[in-house]
Amino acid sequence: MNVYVREVDASLLRQLQKVSLSMFRKGFFSIFKGSISARVSARRFVINKRNAVLDSLDVDSFMVSQDTPDYRWQEASSDTPIHASIYRAFSEARFIVYARPPYSIAYSLTHTHLIPLDYLGCALLGQKIEIYDPKSYKDWQGRAPTDILHYLQESAQSYIFIKGCGIVAYHRELQGLLKIVDLLESSCQILQLAHMMDHSYEHDKRFEV
C-alpha cells in the first residue's frame, strides 16, 4: 500500500485513473507527459508521480503533496509547482490537469488566437481564445507556476492555452476538465482539417469553372 495516499478516498483515485486513461486514449497525455490532480484538503492535493505511466495509473502512481515545497515534490510530477500555485490561489479549484493535445500544440505554433468555427467550440469556448506565448522555453519550467497563475487571475478563465506547451485547466468537476481540453483540441483539429481540404482543392483542375 502506498503510504502517501492511504488517507485518500479510494473512489477518488479510481476516478483519476479512469480520466487519465481517457485522456491518454484521446491523445491528451503521452505515456510520461501530462499531469492530473485533485484537492484533498485546504492545503493538500493528490497528483501523479513524476515517472508515472499515464495510461496505467494505480495506487502507487500517486503522491499527496502540500501546496508549498517539501521533500514529496521531488517524487511528485514535475508539474507539481503549477498545480500548487493554482490550488493556493483558487479555492474553487477541485481538479487540475496539464494536457498536451497534439492538434492544439501544432495549431498554437502558427497562431496567436484560436477562433473556433465549429458550433460547439464557438458556443462553449467563445469566439476568440488567446494563445499564451511563453517566449523562451529555456526557463519556462521555472517561470510556469508564476506566469500561468498570473494569466489565470488576469483573464478570469479556468484554463490557459500555451503556445508549444499545451493546456492547463482547473475545474470543480473532473468532467469539466475533460470538456475544456476536448473542446479546444477538437476546434483546433477541425480548423486544421478544413485548411488542408481547402488547400488540396485550391489548384485542382477538376474544380475549375
Buried (B, 14 or more C-beta within 10 A) or exposed (E): EBEBBEEBEEEBBEBBBEBBBBBBEBBBBEEEEBBBBBBBEEEBBBBBBBEBBBBEBEBEBBBBBBBEEEEBBEEBBBBBBBBBBBBBBBEEBBBBBBBBBBBBBBBBEEEEEBBBEBEBBBEEBEEEBEBBEBEEEEEBEEBBBEBBBBBBEEEEBBBBBBBBBBBBBBBEEBEBBBBBBBBBBBBBBBBBEEEEEEEEEEEEEEEEE
